[in-house]
Amino acid sequence: QHYFIQSNLQHYFIQSNLRHCHVEAPPPRPHPPLGTAMLKLLLPLLTILLLLPLSEERMFHVSGVARFSAAHRHWIEGKTAEENWDIFGICSWINGHGHNYKVTYTVKGEINEVTGMVVNIELLKEVIAEILLQVDHRNIDVDVPFFQNRTSTVENMSLFFWLNLAAGIPDGVELEEVTAYETDENYATYRGE
C-alpha cells in the first residue's frame, strides 16, 4: 500500500507492506518562477484595488414618477374656432377637457461616497411637490403663467417640468430627461436638447 501524508512542513511518501516499512521524502519541487511568486503576493492587493468603488467611473440614473390631474384646452390665439378644430380636433372644445397626467423624470450623477446616493430622493420629492402645486387640479391655460402664451400640449408640459426640475435639483446632479404623459398612448420626452 502507498500512503501520502501532508504535514505543514514537508510531504512524506510512505510505502508499507507486511514485511517492511520504508519512509522517504518526495522529490524536491522546483521553485516557481519569480513572476509567479510576485503575482501570488500581489494578487490580494490587486483584488482589493479592483473592488474599491471608483465613483468617477460609474454614472447612475435615478428616476421618479409624479401624477396630477388638470384641465386644459388646445387653442391658438389668433386662429378661428374652425382652424383650431382642424389642428386639435376635440381637444379645442371651448370648455376644455382633463387628464390624469403622469410625469417621469430621470437625473444622473455619481454616487456620493458618504451618503451612497446620487441625490437625496426626499429632496427630489420636495422639488416635484412644489411643481405639482402649480398644476394639480388646475386649469393649466388659465392658472399656470408658463402656459399663458403657450399651447398646453404634452410637449410643453414636459418642457415646463424640465425647467422647474432643473432649477430645483442640487449641484452635481444632472437632469437627464422628463417625459409627460397625457395618456398611456400620448406622451412627450424632453432631454434638454
Phi and psi in degrees as GROMACS dihedral restraints (atoms count N, CA, C in turn):
[ dihedral_restraints ]
;  ai    aj    ak    al  type     phi  dphi    fc
    3     4     5     6     1  -120.8    20    10
    4     5     6     7     1   134.4    20    10
    6     7     8     9     1  -125.4    20    10
    7     8     9    10     1   141.5    20    10
    9    10    11    12     1  -116.2    20    10
   10    11    12    13     1   118.4    20    10
   12    13    14    15     1  -115.3    20    10
   13    14    15    16     1   131.3    20    10
   15    16    17    18     1  -109.5    20    10
   16    17    18    19     1   129.3    20    10
   18    19    20    21     1  -117.6    20    10
   19    20    21    22     1   174.1    20    10
   21    22    23    24     1   -68.6    20    10
   22    23    24    25     1   -26.0    20    10
   24    25    26    27     1   -99.7    20    10
   25    26    27    28     1   -38.4    20    10
   27    28    29    30     1  -156.5    20    10
   28    29    30    31     1   154.4    20    10
   30    31    32    33     1   -97.2    20    10
   31    32    33    34     1   138.8    20    10
   33    34    35    36     1  -125.3    20    10
   34    35    36    37     1   140.6    20    10
   36    37    38    39     1  -109.1    20    10
   37    38    39    40     1   120.2    20    10
   39    40    41    42     1  -113.2    20    10
   40    41    42    43     1   125.4    20    10
   42    43    44    45     1  -107.6    20    10
   43    44    45    46     1   131.4    20    10
   45    46    47    48     1  -145.2    20    10
   46    47    48    49     1   147.1    20    10
   48    49    50    51     1  -148.2    20    10
   49    50    51    52     1  -171.0    20    10
   51    52    53    54     1   -67.0    20    10
   52    53    54    55     1   -31.9    20    10
   54    55    56    57     1   -85.2    20    10
   55    56    57    58     1   -37.7    20    10
   57    58    59    60     1  -151.5    20    10
   58    59    60    61     1   163.1    20    10
   60    61    62    63     1  -128.1    20    10
   61    62    63    64     1   128.3    20    10
   63    64    65    66     1  -129.9    20    10
   64    65    66    67     1   129.5    20    10
   66    67    68    69     1  -115.0    20    10
   67    68    69    70     1   130.0    20    10
   69    70    71    72     1  -139.3    20    10
   70    71    72    73     1   150.8    20    10
   72    73    74    75     1   -79.5    20    10
   73    74    75    76     1   144.9    20    10
   75    76    77    78     1   -68.3    20    10
   76    77    78    79     1   162.7    20    10
   78    79    80    81     1   -62.9    20    10
   79    80    81    82     1   146.3    20    10
   81    82    83    84     1   -63.8    20    10
   82    83    84    85     1   140.6    20    10
   84    85    86    87     1   -86.6    20    10
   85    86    87    88     1   142.7    20    10
   87    88    89    90     1   -70.7    20    10
   88    89    90    91     1   150.3    20    10
   90    91    92    93     1   -68.5    20    10
   91    92    93    94     1   140.2    20    10
   93    94    95    96     1   -65.5    20    10
   94    95    96    97     1   153.5    20    10
   96    97    98    99     1   -58.7    20    10
   97    98    99   100     1   155.1    20    10
   99   100   101   102     1   -56.6    20    10
  100   101   102   103     1   -40.0    20    10
  102   103   104   105     1   -60.7    20    10
  103   104   105   106     1   -40.4    20    10
  105   106   107   108     1   -66.4    20    10
  106   107   108   109     1   -42.2    20    10
  108   109   110   111     1   -63.2    20    10
  109   110   111   112     1   -42.9    20    10
  111   112   113   114     1   -64.3    20    10
  112   113   114   115     1   -40.0    20    10
  114   115   116   117     1   -62.4    20    10
  115   116   117   118     1   -41.1    20    10
  117   118   119   120     1   -63.7    20    10
  118   119   120   121     1   -34.8    20    10
  120   121   122   123     1   -73.8    20    10
  121   122   123   124     1   -36.8    20    10
  123   124   125   126     1   -87.2    20    10
  124   125   126   127     1   -18.5    20    10
  126   127   128   129     1   -55.2    20    10
  127   128   129   130     1   -46.3    20    10
  129   130   131   132     1   -61.0    20    10
  130   131   132   133     1   -39.6    20    10
  132   133   134   135     1   -66.3    20    10
  133   134   135   136     1   -42.9    20    10
  135   136   137   138     1   -62.7    20    10
  136   137   138   139     1   -39.9    20    10
  138   139   140   141     1   -61.6    20    10
  139   140   141   142     1   -44.4    20    10
  141   142   143   144     1   -62.8    20    10
  142   143   144   145     1   -44.1    20    10
  144   145   146   147     1   -63.4    20    10
  145   146   147   148     1   -37.8    20    10
  147   148   149   150     1   -70.4    20    10
  148   149   150   151     1   -26.6    20    10
  150   151   152   153     1   -89.7    20    10
  151   152   153   154     1   -10.0    20    10
  153   154   155   156     1   -64.5    20    10
  154   155   156   157     1   140.8    20    10
  156   157   158   159     1   -67.1    20    10
  157   158   159   160     1   130.5    20    10
  159   160   161   162     1  -116.9    20    10
  160   161   162   163     1    78.1    20    10
  162   163   164   165     1   -59.5    20    10
  163   164   165   166     1   -29.2    20    10
  165   166   167   168     1   -68.2    20    10
  166   167   168   169     1   -13.6    20    10
  168   169   170   171     1  -102.8    20    10
  169   170   171   172     1    -1.2    20    10
  171   172   173   174     1  -122.7    20    10
  172   173   174   175     1   114.0    20    10
  174   175   176   177     1  -102.3    20    10
  175   176   177   178     1   127.8    20    10
  177   178   179   180     1  -112.1    20    10
  178   179   180   181     1   150.0    20    10
  180   181   182   183     1  -117.5    20    10
  181   182   183   184     1   122.8    20    10
  183   184   185   186     1  -115.7    20    10
  184   185   186   187     1   127.7    20    10
  186   187   188   189     1  -121.2    20    10
  187   188   189   190     1   155.7    20    10
  189   190   191   192     1  -144.3    20    10
  190   191   192   193     1   169.5    20    10
  192   193   194   195     1  -132.8    20    10
  193   194   195   196     1   138.0    20    10
  195   196   197   198     1  -128.4    20    10
  196   197   198   199     1   148.4    20    10
  198   199   200   201     1  -131.9    20    10
  199   200   201   202     1   144.6    20    10
  201   202   203   204     1  -157.7    20    10
  202   203   204   205     1   162.9    20    10
  204   205   206   207     1  -118.0    20    10
  205   206   207   208     1   138.0    20    10
  207   208   209   210     1  -159.0    20    10
  208   209   210   211     1   160.3    20    10
  210   211   212   213     1  -108.6    20    10
  211   212   213   214     1   154.2    20    10
  213   214   215   216     1  -163.1    20    10
  214   215   216   217     1   174.7    20    10
  216   217   218   219     1  -143.5    20    10
  217   218   219   220     1   130.5    20    10
  219   220   221   222     1   -82.4    20    10
  220   221   222   223     1   119.2    20    10
  222   223   224   225     1  -158.2    20    10
  223   224   225   226     1   135.7    20    10
  225   226   227   228     1  -112.0    20    10
  226   227   228   229     1   116.8    20    10
  228   229   230   231     1   -60.6    20    10
  229   230   231   232     1   142.3    20    10
  231   232   233   234     1    93.7    20    10
  232   233   234   235     1   -10.5    20    10
  234   235   236   237     1  -104.9    20    10
  235   236   237   238     1   152.7    20    10
  237   238   239   240     1   -74.7    20    10
  238   239   240   241     1   167.4    20    10
  240   241   242   243     1   -59.4    20    10
  241   242   243   244     1   -39.6    20    10
  243   244   245   246     1   -65.8    20    10
  244   245   246   247     1   -41.6    20    10
  246   247   248   249     1   -65.0    20    10
  247   248   249   250     1   -42.7    20    10
  249   250   251   252     1   -63.7    20    10
  250   251   252   253     1   -38.8    20    10
  252   253   254   255     1   -62.1    20    10
  253   254   255   256     1   -41.4    20    10
  255   256   257   258     1   -62.8    20    10
  256   257   258   259     1   -33.1    20    10
  258   259   260   261     1   -83.8    20    10
  259   260   261   262     1   -47.4    20    10
  261   262   263   264     1  -110.8    20    10
  262   263   264   265     1   -11.1    20    10
  264   265   266   267     1    62.1    20    10
  265   266   267   268     1  -140.3    20    10
  267   268   269   270     1   -62.6    20    10
  268   269   270   271     1   -17.1    20    10
  270   271   272   273     1   -69.3    20    10
  271   272   273   274     1    -7.6    20    10
  273   274   275   276     1  -101.1    20    10
  274   275   276   277     1     6.4    20    10
  276   277   278   279     1   -52.5    20    10
  277   278   279   280     1   145.8    20    10
  279   280   281   282     1   -60.2    20    10
  280   281   282   283     1   -34.9    20    10
  282   283   284   285     1   -89.9    20    10
  283   284   285   286     1     0.9    20    10
  285   286   287   288     1    73.9    20    10
  286   287   288   289     1  -167.3    20    10
  288   289   290   291     1  -158.0    20    10
  289   290   291   292     1   172.7    20    10
  291   292   293   294     1  -124.6    20    10
  292   293   294   295     1   164.7    20    10
  294   295   296   297     1  -139.8    20    10
  295   296   297   298     1   153.5    20    10
  297   298   299   300     1   -99.1    20    10
  298   299   300   301     1    94.9    20    10
  300   301   302   303     1   -76.0    20    10
  301   302   303   304     1   152.6    20    10
  303   304   305   306     1  -130.5    20    10
  304   305   306   307     1   136.4    20    10
  306   307   308   309     1  -127.0    20    10
  307   308   309   310     1   125.4    20    10
  309   310   311   312     1  -108.7    20    10
  310   311   312   313     1   147.0    20    10
  312   313   314   315     1  -142.0    20    10
  313   314   315   316     1   149.2    20    10
  315   316   317   318     1  -134.8    20    10
  316   317   318   319     1   130.6    20    10
  318   319   320   321     1  -114.4    20    10
  319   320   321   322     1   157.7    20    10
  321   322   323   324     1  -135.6    20    10
  322   323   324   325     1   154.5    20    10
  324   325   326   327     1   174.5    20    10
  325   326   327   328     1  -179.7    20    10
  327   328   329   330     1   -89.3    20    10
  328   329   330   331     1   153.7    20    10
  330   331   332   333     1   -73.5    20    10
  331   332   333   334     1   131.4    20    10
  333   334   335   336     1   -71.0    20    10
  334   335   336   337     1   123.3    20    10
  336   337   338   339     1   -66.3    20    10
  337   338   339   340     1   -22.4    20    10
  339   340   341   342     1   -82.1    20    10
  340   341   342   343     1   -49.4    20    10
  342   343   344   345     1   -87.5    20    10
  343   344   345   346     1   -23.6    20    10
  345   346   347   348     1    77.6    20    10
  346   347   348   349     1    12.0    20    10
  348   349   350   351     1  -122.7    20    10
  349   350   351   352     1   155.2    20    10
  351   352   353   354     1   -75.7    20    10
  352   353   354   355     1   -45.3    20    10
  354   355   356   357     1  -150.5    20    10
  355   356   357   358     1   149.8    20    10
  357   358   359   360     1   -70.4    20    10
  358   359   360   361     1   117.1    20    10
  360   361   362   363     1   -58.9    20    10
  361   362   363   364     1   -35.5    20    10
  363   364   365   366     1   -62.5    20    10
  364   365   366   367     1   -36.3    20    10
  366   367   368   369     1   -65.1    20    10
  367   368   369   370     1   -43.3    20    10
  369   370   371   372     1   -60.9    20    10
  370   371   372   373     1   -41.3    20    10
  372   373   374   375     1   -61.9    20    10
  373   374   375   376     1   -37.6    20    10
  375   376   377   378     1   -65.2    20    10
  376   377   378   379     1   -42.2    20    10
  378   379   380   381     1   -63.4    20    10
  379   380   381   382     1   -45.4    20    10
  381   382   383   384     1   -63.1    20    10
  382   383   384   385     1   -41.0    20    10
  384   385   386   387     1   -60.0    20    10
  385   386   387   388     1   -39.1    20    10
  387   388   389   390     1   -64.7    20    10
  388   389   390   391     1   -38.8    20    10
  390   391   392   393     1   -68.4    20    10
  391   392   393   394     1   -42.6    20    10
  393   394   395   396     1   -62.2    20    10
  394   395   396   397     1   -32.2    20    10
  396   397   398   399     1   -58.6    20    10
  397   398   399   400     1   -28.3    20    10
  399   400   401   402     1   -77.9    20    10
  400   401   402   403     1   -26.7    20    10
  402   403   404   405     1  -120.4    20    10
  403   404   405   406     1   -23.4    20    10
  405   406   407   408     1   -69.1    20    10
  406   407   408   409     1   129.7    20    10
  408   409   410   411     1    54.7    20    10
  409   410   411   412     1    42.1    20    10
  411   412   413   414     1  -122.1    20    10
  412   413   414   415     1   162.6    20    10
  414   415   416   417     1   -91.2    20    10
  415   416   417   418     1   103.9    20    10
  417   418   419   420     1   -55.8    20    10
  418   419   420   421     1   -42.4    20    10
  420   421   422   423     1   -68.3    20    10
  421   422   423   424     1   -27.6    20    10
  423   424   425   426     1   -98.3    20    10
  424   425   426   427     1   -41.0    20    10
  426   427   428   429     1   -94.2    20    10
  427   428   429   430     1   -15.0    20    10
  429   430   431   432     1  -111.7    20    10
  430   431   432   433     1   110.9    20    10
  432   433   434   435     1   -53.9    20    10
  433   434   435   436     1   -34.7    20    10
  435   436   437   438     1   -55.9    20    10
  436   437   438   439     1   -31.8    20    10
  438   439   440   441     1   -98.0    20    10
  439   440   441   442     1     7.9    20    10
  441   442   443   444     1   -62.3    20    10
  442   443   444   445     1   -35.5    20    10
  444   445   446   447     1  -119.0    20    10
  445   446   447   448     1    18.7    20    10
  447   448   449   450     1  -133.1    20    10
  448   449   450   451     1   142.8    20    10
  450   451   452   453     1   -70.6    20    10
  451   452   453   454     1   136.3    20    10
  453   454   455   456     1   -82.2    20    10
  454   455   456   457     1    56.6    20    10
  456   457   458   459     1   -76.6    20    10
  457   458   459   460     1   167.3    20    10
  459   460   461   462     1   -66.7    20    10
  460   461   462   463     1   -29.0    20    10
  462   463   464   465     1   -63.8    20    10
  463   464   465   466     1   -46.8    20    10
  465   466   467   468     1   -69.4    20    10
  466   467   468   469     1   -28.1    20    10
  468   469   470   471     1   -66.4    20    10
  469   470   471   472     1   -41.7    20    10
  471   472   473   474     1   -66.3    20    10
  472   473   474   475     1   -36.1    20    10
  474   475   476   477     1   -65.5    20    10
  475   476   477   478     1   -43.1    20    10
  477   478   479   480     1   -56.6    20    10
  478   479   480   481     1   -48.3    20    10
  480   481   482   483     1   -66.5    20    10
  481   482   483   484     1   -38.1    20    10
  483   484   485   486     1   -58.4    20    10
  484   485   486   487     1   -52.4    20    10
  486   487   488   489     1   -61.4    20    10
  487   488   489   490     1   -40.9    20    10
  489   490   491   492     1   -72.2    20    10
  490   491   492   493     1   -39.5    20    10
  492   493   494   495     1   -66.8    20    10
  493   494   495   496     1   -45.0    20    10
  495   496   497   498     1   -58.9    20    10
  496   497   498   499     1   -34.8    20    10
  498   499   500   501     1   -74.1    20    10
  499   500   501   502     1   -20.9    20    10
  501   502   503   504     1  -104.0    20    10
  502   503   504   505     1   -14.9    20    10
  504   505   506   507     1   -81.1    20    10
  505   506   507   508     1   151.8    20    10
  507   508   509   510     1   -73.2    20    10
  508   509   510   511     1   163.1    20    10
  510   511   512   513     1   -60.9    20    10
  511   512   513   514     1   149.6    20    10
  513   514   515   516     1    88.7    20    10
  514   515   516   517     1    -7.1    20    10
  516   517   518   519     1  -118.6    20    10
  517   518   519   520     1   134.1    20    10
  519   520   521   522     1  -112.0    20    10
  520   521   522   523     1   132.1    20    10
  522   523   524   525     1   -75.0    20    10
  523   524   525   526     1   124.0    20    10
  525   526   527   528     1   -96.6    20    10
  526   527   528   529     1   -45.9    20    10
  528   529   530   531     1  -162.1    20    10
  529   530   531   532     1   156.4    20    10
  531   532   533   534     1  -133.2    20    10
  532   533   534   535     1   131.8    20    10
  534   535   536   537     1  -122.4    20    10
  535   536   537   538     1   125.5    20    10
  537   538   539   540     1  -107.2    20    10
  538   539   540   541     1   131.2    20    10
  540   541   542   543     1  -113.0    20    10
  541   542   543   544     1   122.2    20    10
  543   544   545   546     1   -80.5    20    10
  544   545   546   547     1   -40.8    20    10
  546   547   548   549     1  -141.0    20    10
  547   548   549   550     1   175.7    20    10
  549   550   551   552     1   -64.6    20    10
  550   551   552   553     1   -23.9    20    10
  552   553   554   555     1   -98.2    20    10
  553   554   555   556     1   -10.8    20    10
  555   556   557   558     1  -128.7    20    10
  556   557   558   559     1   105.0    20    10
  558   559   560   561     1  -151.7    20    10
  559   560   561   562     1   162.3    20    10
  561   562   563   564     1  -139.1    20    10
  562   563   564   565     1   143.3    20    10
  564   565   566   567     1  -115.5    20    10
  565   566   567   568     1   135.5    20    10
  567   568   569   570     1  -122.5    20    10
  568   569   570   571     1   133.3    20    10
  570   571   572   573     1  -120.4    20    10
  571   572   573   574     1    20.5    20    10
  573   574   575   576     1    79.1    20    10
  574   575   576   577     1    13.3    20    10
